[in-house]
Amino acid sequence: MGDCRFPMWEPKFQDAIRESDEAQRGAKIIAAQKLILKRLGTMAFSPDTDEERYAILDALAAVRKIQRVSSRRVVAFDSLR
């Protein structure tokens, strides 16, 4: 994580997507998502944040994808019972 360009949210996001334990990943994803959205709110009127804004949009898309995959696994597991 030494190459972190956006220290306000990127380390938590990287930690969340690298988490292998699914239960812990869910909590970390939610925490990272909150930081990302908070940062996005503070950037609303900053003209020099295009690079970070694009990185945030990519991160949020990744978070949504992880959440969809995780919820499918829960549904699939429940259907096996």
DATALIN-V172975 format. One record per residue. N is the residue number from 1. RES is the residue in one small letter. OMEGA is omega in whole degrees, 0 to 359 (* if undefined). Layout:
N;RES;OMEGA
N;RES;OMEGA
This chain:
1;m;180
2;g;182
3;d;183
4;c;180
5;r;185
6;f;189
7;p;182
8;m;184
9;w;187
10;e;179
11;p;178
12;k;179
13;f;179
14;q;178
15;d;181
16;a;184
17;i;178
18;r;182
19;e;181
20;s;178
21;d;187
22;e;180
23;a;179
24;q;180
25;r;180
26;g;179
27;a;180
28;k;178
29;i;180
30;i;179
31;a;179
32;a;180
33;q;178
34;k;178
35;l;180
36;i;181
37;l;177
38;k;179
39;r;179
40;l;178
41;g;180
42;t;182
43;m;190
44;a;184
45;f;179
46;s;183
47;p;187
48;d;186
49;t;183
50;d;181
51;e;180
52;e;179
53;r;177
54;y;178
55;a;178
56;i;178
57;l;176
58;d;180
59;a;179
60;l;176
61;a;178
62;a;179
63;v;180
64;r;179
65;k;178
66;i;180
67;q;178
68;r;180
69;v;180
70;s;181
71;s;176
72;r;179
73;r;179
74;v;179
75;v;180
76;a;179
77;f;179
78;d;181
79;s;178
80;l;183
81;r;*
